Amino acid sequence: MSHSDGEVGGIVGEFFALKDETDADYLVMQVGDFYEFFGDDAEAVSDLLDLKVSQKSSHGSNYPMAGVPVDKLTPHLKQLVERGYRVAIADQHETADGHAREITRVVTPGTLLETTRADAQYLAGVVRTDDARYGLAFADVTTGRFLVTEVEGPDPEAAADRAFTELYRFDPAEVLPGPEVRNDDAFVERIRERTDATLTLHRADAFAPGRATHATKEQFGEETLASIGLDGGSRGAGGGSPSGGDRPQIRAAGALLSYVEETGTGVKSSMTRLQNYEGDDHVSLDATTQRNLELTETMQGDRDGSLFATIDHTATSPGKRLLKEWVQRPRRDLPTLRRRADGVAAFANSALARETVRETLDGAYDLERLASKAAHGSADARDLLRVRETLDLLPAVADAIESDPRLADSPLAEVAARPDREAAAALREELAAIVEDPPGTVTEGGLFERGHDDQLDDLIDRHEEAEEWIATLDDREKRETGITHLQVDRNKTDGYYIQVGNSETGKVPDRYDRLKSLKNSERYTTDELNERERRIFRLEERRGELEYELFRDLRERVAARADLLQSVGRALAELDALASLALHAVENDWVRPELRESGDLDIEEGRHPVVEQTTQFVPNDLRMDEARQFLVVTGPNMSGKSTYMRQVALITLLAQIGSFVPAASAEIGVVDGIYTRVGALDELAQGRSTFMVEMQELSNILHSATDESLVILDEVGRGTATYDGISIAWAATEYLHNEVRSKTLFATHYHELTTLADHLDRVENVHVAADESDGDVTFLRTVEDGPTDRSYGIHVADLAGVPAPVVERSRGVLDKLRQDKAIEAKGGGGDSGGTKQVVFDVGSGELKTDEGASGTGNEGEKVNESASETDAATDDSDATDAVREEFGDDAEAVLAELAALEVSDTAPIELLNRAQEWQERLDE
């Protein structure tokens, strides 16, 4: 559209006035048939959206302007919001004085309805209390799903870890931190660094307990909080009972509802059910474990190669979302898991019925999201047609299940019967009024079949009668005038017109009034044509108004049945997810695990569910029971220790989502948590070294794991000096064995730890075998009982392409270290280029000069006496004197404290603190 300078000046001023009313990043304002950005906003979005910028003058100044047609706003809006920007929309409406505009909606990453991603799109709220309890709420505005929980920990740091784990699990698009959380710089920075969420500071009073409780009850009903245990009774994931009825999860929920309302999303009516998801019913998976096991993305951030991508064969977006949720939140309750496994088994044993169901589901649309669009008022006729087509599938899916005896006798029949079939059929009949191919807009008519409304049918009859007169006009005019090159047509500029070629304009009768001249023809109208045109335009306008009114009524009736659509959608999604698991099980020779309340893990010929897709996999067994609770896993580098331990964790997890597992057989005692510490990623950029990250992850495990947990430790203590590392690994092993008593697999290169099997009842050694022949090493990738005595690190260096001289020199140094012989340090003689003989002192982790060796190293090798032989020849008092001389008078006190320390009764972190204190005292 074009505007005069004066008009543009008024519009620009109005734009800036509206921009002052919002804290959104950008404002887009409707100006007739376009949405326009002005000023700095126009320049910024032109780069982001590749829009052309024009200059408009107003009051002597030029203002950049960039715009898009009204019907093209959505894709551009989606691009901005998915990049994390908040965009205010000012719509235009008619007034007695002309046009007026007001901000009708603020679109944010967590309130974007127009997403095409299959993943859930959560808006999250997080609140912290003074006693370090965290309340979390998660709302998906595209589906109406609304979840709350509460977490806590033995200390504030552990509570923060658990709260962040929930945020990481749900992967929200936008997070609203409560007043206490937004002042916690460390927690806020963690969200920024380790999630893709946009952080938004919503007004603090929305988090106030009274206001939030009122908003929650108003939305979900007065009795809802009591019915889900949030009226002052038992808590959520944390347990216990809060003081004063302060429910942090309700504070978070109320703030979300306030935010959704204030942004103008208009989907609150689709939020019909508040769920208090209990942590006690789910397997604990902290953020580190989810990342280390690559559940939904690889360590590099790719979806391909993750567990979810491997097992996902779903046909629908809701099915994909549900399966992903199962992977991220495994269950502990056996009835639920057995029902799912029964469904997977039924589908696995009925290939024809399974494929019939999958093919039927392939035509399903996302009912949960369509219900939200209807509630928002943005659903068009094509959306309602998709609702109808998907409701049509419910009887077909149910029939496919009921017609197969194996499926009919399984929980699949219960899932299919869960929605109200009669209500779904009734709604489907109402939606039969929509034509098969509706127009893209809902204001111009053409939406409804005949028979839906008598008044509309009468308008349609009169409109068709008028159009029939127009359709036959050209033939009548040709006969009457004798003009052969004559046609009747219509466009937006001229309306209806009669067009005559230039060669026959001399035959045009006087009753024709010329409209315009074209290159090869002339356009005309007549009084009768003008009258017919006015009649048709009035009928079209009235028909458009009536159909839009009827359509809005129908859309509101669909929105009012959001709960029904969500019920149907959830049922179809569950069938889709179970069929996906069955298909993967059949195609990959997976078996149904036997689930037990707790206890043993017994896996025969287990395989890694992802790695087996890309390589010829060597299966391995695992047995863990009361007498075999802690496995120390040793073996060569690159031999498969990490893969073996991860496959145990993934098989356990798969069993606890109700899936079959990659094994010949499996008996799984359900676990309450899976914890991993696997090769810490260096976080120096965040001020945390690799070793610090490793220790923090170890600390979380030692605090959080229970005797019903599965713990995977892939190296502990490797980031520090040898004796420090061994000490930490040793103490952690004792603590896990004696105090925590979790099922634990611990891979290590500290072969000293294998001796623990001789002293701790439930510790056993296993190793990944290798075959060495004529200097060549073959990794067999088979796990056998007992320890290994070598890591074959030099062989791995050779495989990695380390230069041959380095590899050969390494072998020579290793051989002398094994024999406690002095090593010639080549080039150690200064300018002469000679050598010095040194020995490796394990206690200090240093190479020390052998004082009895020649400076050139030509006199041969001198065997270093072992520390044990030296100690045996030294008098105790002499040793004490030597210690005092070396470290000072405080050394005796340190030795006394060390002798009195009960290592097995001391937490690993306390051991570290004591060791640091002793070291500082000795250094002084």
N, C-alpha and C positions, 0 to 999 in steps of 0.2 A: 504494500500500500504506500501511497505517497501522501505527504502531509505538507501543508504550508509551513513557513518558518514560524509563524505565530502558534500554529497548532502543535508543532514539534516542541516549541518552547514550553507550552503548557504540559505536554506529555513528559518531557524531560524533568521538569520540576516535580511533577507528580511521582515520577520514578524515584527521584532522590528523596522525596518525603517519605515514601513507603520504605525505602532502603533504611532510613533512620529508625524505622519501627521494628526492625528485625536484626537479630545477631547472626543470621545465616551468612554463609560465605558469598553467595550470589543471589541476586533477585532477577527473575524473569517476569515481564509484565505483558499481559495481553493488550494488543493494540489492533482491534478489528480482527482480521484473519491471520494475524501473526503474533507470535510471542517475541518480545524484543528485550535485549540487554543494552544498557547504555553506560557510557563513561568507562571507568576502569574495568567494570565487569565485562563489558563488550570486548575490550582488548584481551583480557585474560581468557575468556572462553573461546575467543576466535582461534587462539593457539591450541587450546585443548580439544576443540571440536572441529577444527578446520573450517571455520565460518568466514565469510567475506565481511570485512568491516567497511562501513560507509561513514562519511562525516556529515553531520547535520548541524546547521548553525542555529543559535538561539541567543537572543539578546547580545549579539556581537561576539559570541564564543562558539567554537566548534566542539561538538560532542560525538565521540565514536558511537556507532550503533551497529549491532549485529542481531539478526533475527532468524527465526525458523517459522514455517507455516504451522498453524494450530495443530493440524493432524500429524505433524512431524516432531512434536516436542518430546514425546516419550522416549525414543531411542537416544536423543541427545541428553535428556535428563538422566537417563540410566547411566550413560558414560560418565557424567560428572559425579553422580552419587557413588558409583562403584569405585571411583578414585578417592573416595573419602570426603567429598565436599557436601555441605548442606546448602540446599537451594530452596529459596522462598518463591512461591508462585502467586502472582497477583492476577486474578481473573477480572474480566470486564463484565459489567451488567448495565442494563438500561435504567435510566432514571427520567424523571419529568424534565430535567434540564439537559438531557443528553446521555453521555457515558460517565460511569464512575468505576473505580477500580479499588479492590481491597485484597489483602493477602488472605488467601483461602487455605493454604497448605504450605508446610515446610517439609520438604522431602529430605530425609537423612539416610545414611547407610543402613540403619536398623529399621526404617519405616518405608523402604522402597517396595512398592507392590508389584512393579512391572518387571521383576527379575525373571530371567529365563533359565537360571541355574537350578539344577535339580536339588542341590544341597539345601538344608534348612538355613534360614536367614534369621539369626537370633538378635534381638535387642536385649541387652543384659543390664541388670542393676545389681550393685554390690554395696553392702553396708557392713560396718564394723562397730561392735559395741565396746564399751570401756573395758570389759573383761575379755576382750579379744575373741569374741564369737563373730562369725561372719554369716550374714544372710544374703542369699543370692536369689534372683528371679530372672527367668528367661522367657521372653515372649517372641513368637514368630508371627509377625503381622500378616504374612502371606498365607498362613494356615489357621491362625487363631489359637495355636497351642500356647499354653501358659504353665510354666513349671516353677516351683520354689523349693528351696532347701536351706538348711543351716549346717555349718561345719564349725568345728573347733579342734583344738589340739592340746597336747600336754604343756605347750608353751606358746607364746605369741608367734614365734617364727614358724613353728609347725602348723599352727592354724592358718597363717598366711599362705604357706605352701599348699595346704589342702584347698583353700579358697581359689588359689590360682589354678590348681589342677582342674577344678570344675569349669573355670573360664576356658582353659585350654581345651577341655573335652568338648564343650559346646561351640567353640570357635565363633564367638559372636561377631557380627559386623560392626556393632556399636556398643559401647559400654558407658553407663551412667554411674560414676563413682559417687557414693554418698559423702556427706561432709567430712567424716572422719577419714575415709579412704583417700579422698583427693589431697589430703595433707600428708599422706604417707608416700614420700617421694620414691622410696625403694619399690613399693608395690606398684605404683603408677608407672614407673620406669620399666618394670618387669612386663607389664601389659604392653607398653609401647614396643619393647624390644622383641618380645617372643610371641606376639599375636599380630594379626592384621587389623585389629579392631580400631575404630575411630573413638577417641575419648571425648565425651561431651559433658560439660558441667551444667546439669539441670539445676533449677532453683532449689536451694537447701530446704525450704519449708515443705516441699513435696515429700521429703523423706521423714518428716515428723511423724511419730507413732500414731497420734490421734487422727491426723489427716489421712495418713496412708491406710489405716485400718478402715476408716469410713469409706474411702474410695474402693477398697477391695471388697468390702461387704456389699456396697452398692452395685458393683459390677457382677459379683458371683452369687450374691444372696446372703441373707443374714446368718443362716445356719451353716454356710459352707465351711467356715474356719473350724467350727466344732466338729463337723463331719470328717475333716481330714486331719484332726488332731492338732490344730493350731489355735486352740482357745485357751491356752495356758496349761495344757497337759504335756504329754511327752514331746520331746523335741525331734527334729529331723535327723540328719546324718550325724549330729554330734551327740544326741542323747541328753538326758538330764531335764531340768525344768528351769526356765528363765525366771528371773526375779521381776516382779512388777508387770508381768505380761508383756514385756518388751520383746516382740518377735522381730528380729532383724530382717528375716525373709519377707515379712509382711510390709515392713518399711520399704524394702526394695521393690516389692510388687506394686505398692501404691504409687511409688515414684514413676514406675514404668507406665502405669495407667494414665497418670497425669501427663506424662510426656507424649504418649500416643494421642491423647485428646488435644493437647495444645498444638501439636504439629498438624492437626487437621486430617490425620490419616483416615479416620472414619470407619475403622474396622472393629471398634469395641464390641459391636453386636455379634461378631464372629467368635469372640473370646467367651465361650460358654462354660468352660470347665477349668477349674484351678486344681492342679495336681501337686501334691507334696511328695516329691520322690524321696524315698527313704534310702539313705546310704547303706543301712544294714542289709538290704536286699540285693545289693550289687557288689561286684568285685571291685576292690580299690585298685585303680590304675592311675598312678601319679603322672604328671606331665612328662617326666623323664622316661618312665616306662613306655608310655604311648609312643614317644619319639624313638627310643631304642629298639622297640619291637617293630617299628615301621608299620603301625596299624592302618593309618589312612594316608600317609605319605612317607616317602623314603627320607633318609637322613639328609639328602640333597634337596628335599622339598618337592619332589616329583610324585604325582599320584600313581603313575605306572610303577610297578614293582612293589607296591604296598600290599598288605594282606587283603585289604578291602577290594582293591582293584582286581586282585587275583580271583576272588570268589564271587565277584559281582557279575551276575548274568541277568539282572532284573530287567523287566520289560517296561516298567513305569517309573516316573520320578518319585512318587510316594514310596514305592517299593525300595528304590535305591536309598532314600533317606532313612527308612526303617532299618534296613540291613546295616547301614553305616552306624546307626544308633546302637544296634545290638553289638557290633564289634567294639565300639567305644565304651559300652556299659554292659559287660557280661553280668549274668544273674547268678544267684546262689541257691534260690529255692528250687528244689528238685521237681515239684509238680509242674512248674512252668517249663523247665528245661525238658522234661520228659514229654510234655505235650508237643513242644516244638519238634523234638526228635521223632516222635510218632508221625508228625506231619511230613517231615523230610523223608522218613522211611516209606510212607505211603506213596508219595510222589516218586521216589526212587524206584519203587517196585511196579509202577504203573506208567510206563513210558508214554503210551498213547494218550491217556487221560492228562498226563502232565503237559504234553505238548499242546493238547487242545486248550487247556487252561491258559498256557503261556501265549498262544496265538490270539486267544480272545482278549487277554489283558493288554496285548500290544496295541489295541485300539482305544485304551482307556486314557482319559485326561486326568489332570490333577484336581480332583474334586475339592480337596481342602483349600487350595489356593483359589479356585473358582468361587467357593463360598465366601472367602474374604473379599474378592473383587465385587461380588454382589452386595455384600455388607457395606463396602466403601462407596458403592454407586458408580463404579467404573466399569462394571461388566457390560458388554454390548450384546447384541443379539447372537453373534457367533459364539460368545462365551456361554450363553444359555443353551445354545444348540449343543455345545460340547458337554454340558451337564446332562442334557437329555440322552445323548449318545452313550455316555458312560453309565448312566442309570440303566440303559438298555442292556448293558453287559452283565449286570448282576444276575438275572435269571439264567443267562447262558452259562456263566461260570458255575452257578449252583447246580444246574442240570448236569454239567460235565462231571462234577464231583459225585452227585447222587447216583449217576448211572454206572459208576464203577464201584463194585462192592468193597474193594480195598480202601478206596477213598471215602466211601460213605460210612464205613465203620471206624474212621479215624477222626482226630480232632479237626481235620480240614472241613468236615461237614458242619461242625459247630461254628467255625470261623465264618463260613459262608452264610450261616443262618443268623448270625449276630445282628445285622442291620434289620430294620423293620421293612420287610419286603413289600407289604401292602402300602405303607406310606411312600416308599420309593416309587412304586408303580403309580400311585396317585399323582405324585409330583411330575413324574414323567408324562402322564397324560395332560397335565396342565401345559407342559412345555411343548406338546405336540402342535400348539398353535403357531409356533415359529416356523417360517418357511424354510425349505431345505437349503436355500442359498441366500441368506439374508444380506442386505447391504452393509457396508462398513460403518455407516453412521446410523444413529437411532432417531434422528429428527426429521428425516425426509420421507418417511413412509416405506411401504414395501416389506414390512417385518412379519405380518401375520397372514396366516391362511384364512380363507373364507370360513365362516361359521363361528369364529371366535367372539364376534361382537356384532349385534344387529345394526347398530348405528354405523359402524365401520363398513359393514357389507353394503349398506345403502350408499355411502360415500364412494365406495369402490365401483359400484354399478354406475353411478352418475359420472364418475371420472372416466370409466372405460367407454361409456356412451359418447362423451365429449371427445375422447381421443379417437374413437372410431370415425367421427365426422372429419377430424383432421387427417386421419390416415387415408381417407378416400377423396380428399379435396383435390389432389393433383390430377387424378383421372377426370374428375368433373370439369376442372378448369381447362384441361387439354381439349376435351370434347367441345366445350363452349367457345373457346378462343381460337382453336386450331393451332395453338403453339405446341410444337413437339418437344423443344428443349425447355421444359418447365418442371420444377420440383418444389415441394413444400418441406421446410425443415425448421429447426429451432436451435438457438444458442442463447447463452446467458446475456449477451449484449443486446441482440435485436429481438429476442423472443421468437415468436412464430413469424415466418416470412415466406413469400413466393419468389423464387429465383428464376430469371429468364435469361437465356443466352443473348449476347449482343446482336447476333444475326437476326433475331426475331423480336427485338424490342418494338419494332414498328407495328406489331400485331397486338400490343398491350392495350386493353380497353381503358376507358376513362375512369372506371371505378377503382383502378389500381393506383395507390399512392406510393411514390418512390421513397424508399428508405435510404439507400446508398448505392454508389457505383463501385463495382469491382473491375478488375482488369479485363475479364472476359464476359461479365454478366452484370445485370442490375437486380437489386432486391426491392420487392414491393410488399405492401400490405393492403388490406381492404377493411371497410368498416365491420363487415360480418366476421372476418378473421380476428379483428381486434376484440370484438365482443366475445367470441369463442375463447380467445386466449385469456381474457379476464376471468371467464367462468372456470376454465381449467386451473388457472393459478389459484383462484379462491378455493377450489376443491382440493388442490394439492396442499395448500397451506393448512386447510382444515383437517385433511387426512393426516398430514405430518404431525399436527398438534395432538390429534386424537390417538394416533398410534404411539406417540411418545408417552402420552399419559397412560395408555394401556400397558406399554412396555415397562414403565416405571412401577406400576402396580404389580406386574408379574415378577419383576426383579426383586421387589420388596418381599414378595411371598417366598421367593427362593432364598433370600437372605434370612428370612424368619425360620427357614428349615436348615440353617447352617449345621446344627447338631446332627441332623439326618445325613447330610452330605459328608460330614466328617466321619460319621460311623461307617457309611458305605466305603469311603476312601480308605479308612484304616483297615477294613476287612480285605479289600482288594490288595492293599499294600502288603498285608501279612501273607496272603496266599502267594503273592509275587516273590517275596523274600524267601519263603520256604521252598518254592519251586526252584529258585535260583540255587539254593544250597543243595537241593536234591540233584539238579543237573550237574553241578560241579562234582558232587560225590560220585555219581555214576561215571562221568567222563575221566575221573582221576583215580578210581579204585579206592575210594575212602570207605571207612567202616564206621558203624555206629558204636560209640563208646558206651561202656557200662558205667553209669554214674552212681556214686555212693555219697552218703551224707558227709563223710570226712574220711581221712585216713590215707590209704596207699595210693601211689601212682605206679601203674604197671603197664608199660607200653612195649609192644612187640613190633619190631621192624618199623619204628617211627620214621617219618620223613619231614623235612621242612616244607610247609605248604607252598612257599613262593619259590624257593631254590629248585625244587623238583620240576618246576615248569621249564627251566632253561638248561638243565644239565642231567646227566645220568647219575641219579642219586643213590648213594650207598646207605641203606636203612640201618638203624641201630636200635637196640633195646634200652629200656630204662626200668629200673625197679627201685622204688623208695618206700620204706615202711618204717615201723617203729624202731627196728634194729638197724636200719639203713637210712638215716634221716638226712645226713650231710655228706655229699659227694665232692671230694677234692678231685678236680679234673685237670690232668696234666697231659703233656704231649707236645709235639713239635709246633713251631709257628706255622701258620697256614694249613694246619692239618684238619681243621674243622671243629675245634673245641667250641668256638663261639656259635657256629651254626647248630651244633648239637644241643647246646643249652637253650638257644632261642627256639628251636623246634619243640623242646619240651614245654616251654612257656606258651607257645602258640597252639600246640595241641590241647593243652589244658584250657586255654582261652576259648578255642573253637568249641570244645565240649560244653563250655558254660555259656554259649550263646544258643545251644541246641543243635549245633551242626554235627555232621559226621567229621571224622578226622583222618589224616593221612597216616595210616598204620595198618598192620595186619590184624591187630586187636589192641584194645586199650581199656583199662579200668581206671577211672578218674575219681579220686576223692575230691569233692569240690573244695576250692580254696576261697578265702575271704579277701585275698589281695595278691597281686603279682607285682613284685618289686625288682627292678634291674639296676645294675651299675655296670655300664658297658663303655669302656674307652671314652672318657669325658671329652667333649668338644671344648677346646680352649676358648675361654671367654675373657681374654685379656682386655679387649675393647671395653668391657664392662667392669674392669678392675678386679677380675677374678682369674687367678691362674688355673691351669689344668689341675694341679694338685689340690687347690682349694675347692674347685668344683667337685673333684672326686671325693674329698672328705665330707663336703656338705651332702652329697648324694648318699654316702655311707651313713652319715648321721641320721638322715631321714629314714633310711631303712631300719636302722637299729632302734629308732624311736617308734616306728609305725608298724612293723611286721609283727605278726602273732604266730602262735603255734599252728594256726590254720592257713598260713600264708606260704607262697612259693617265692623264693628269693634266688635271683640269678646274679652272681658276682663274676664279672669278667675282668680279672686283675684288680687288686687292691694294693696300694702302697708303692706302685711302680714309679711315681713321680718324685720320689725323694731318695735319700741315701739308702744303701742296701740294708743296713741293720735297722734303720727307722722303718723302712717298708716292710721288712719281715716281721718286725715287732707289731706293727699295726695290723697286718694281715693275721698274725697269730692270735692276737687279742680279740679281733673281730670274730674269728672262727670260734674261739672259746665262748664268747658272749652269745653268738647265734645258737650254738649247740646247747649251752647250759641254761641260758636265761630265756631266749626267745623261742627256741625249739622249733623253728620253722623248717619246712622242707627247703634245702639249700643246695645249689650247685655252684661250686666255686672253682673257676679256672685260674690257674696260677703257674708262673714260671719259678716261683720260690719252691724248689724241691724239698727244702727243709720242712714245709708244711705237711708233706706226706707222712711224716713221722707221727703226726697227731692221731692217725688211725690206730696207733699202738696204745694211745693213752685215753682217747675219748670213745665211749661205748658206741655211739651211733655214727661215727665218722668212718667212711670207707673211701678207698682210692679207686679211681678209674682213669684210664688213659686212652688217648687216640693213638693207635698203633702206627708204626713206621717200619719199613724194611730197608736195611742198609746192606749193600753188597758191592764189594770192590770200589768203595768210595761213593757209590751212587745211592741216593735215598729215595724211596718210594713211599708216599703217604697213602696208607691203606684206607684211611677214613673210617675205620671200624673201632668202636669203643669197647675196650676190654677191661676186666677187673685188674686192680693193682696199679702201682705208680710207674711212671717212666723216669729215666735218669738223665735224659738229655732233651734239649729244645731244638737242636739242629738249626740254630739261628744263622750260622755261617753258610749252611746249605741254602737257606732262603735268600741270603744276600747274593749268593751266586746266581740263583734263579732270577733275582731282580735286576741282574746286569751290572753289579758292582765290579769294577775293573779287576782282572785276574790277579795282579800283584797284591792288591789289598786283600782279596780272598785268601790267597796262599799265605800271606803274612799273618792273617787272622788265625789260620789253622795252626801255625807254628806257635803263636803266642798262647792260644788255648791249650795246646799240648803241654807247654811248660807250666801254665797256671795249674792244670790238673795235677801235675807232679810236684807242685810247690817248688819249682826251680826258678832261678833268677832269669830275668829276661833282658836281652840286650836292647837297650833303647837306642835305636839307630839315629845317628845325627846328634846325639846328646853330648858330644865332646867339644862343643863350641866350634871355633874356626877350623880346628883340625879335622872336623867331620867324623870323629871317632865315635865310639859307643860307650854307654855306661850300663852296668848291670843293675837292675832293679827287681824288687819283689813286690807282689800285690798283698797288701795288708787288708784282710777282710773286715777287721774291726773298724778301721778308719775309712775304708773304701778308697785308699790312696796307694799310689806306687811310691815305694821308698828305695833310696839308693842302698845297695848292698855294700857295706863298708869294706868287706873283705874282698871285693872284686877289683879287677884291674880297670884302670881308666880306659883302656882300649878294648877290653872285652876279649882279648885274644887268648887268655889263660884257661878258657873253658868255663863251664857252668858250675855254680856253687849251690848246693841244696840248702834251702832255708829251713831252719828248725821250726817245727810246728808250734803253735801257741800252747797246745796241751802239754808237750814235752817240756817247754820252758816253765810253765806253771808248776809242773810236778817237781822241778829241780829248785824251786824258789821257796824260801822260808816265808810263812805268813807274815811275820813281823817285818821282814825286808820288803814284802809287797806293800804293806801299809805305809812304810816309810817312803817308798818310791812314789806311791800315790800322793802322799802329803807333799813331797818335794815337787811333784809335777803340778798339782792343782791347788795346793794351799791347805790351811788347817780345816776348812769347811768340808773337805772331801770325806772325812770320817762320818760326819753327820749325814751327808748325802748317801753314803754307802749303807748306813744304819737304816735310813728311811726306805731305801730300795729293798733291803733284806726283809723289812717288816711289811712290805706292800703285798696284799693279796690280789694278784693280777686277775684271777677269775671272778672276783667280786667287784671289780672296778670297771666302770663304763669306759669304752675306748676313748671318748673325747677327754675324759678326766685323765686318762693315762697320758694323752698327748700334752695336756696342760702341765702335769707333774714333770714329764720329761723335759719340757721347755724350761720350767723353773730350775730343775737340777742343772741343766746345761748352762743357764745364765749364772748360777752360783759358782760353778766350776770355772767358767770363763773369767769371772772376777778374780 
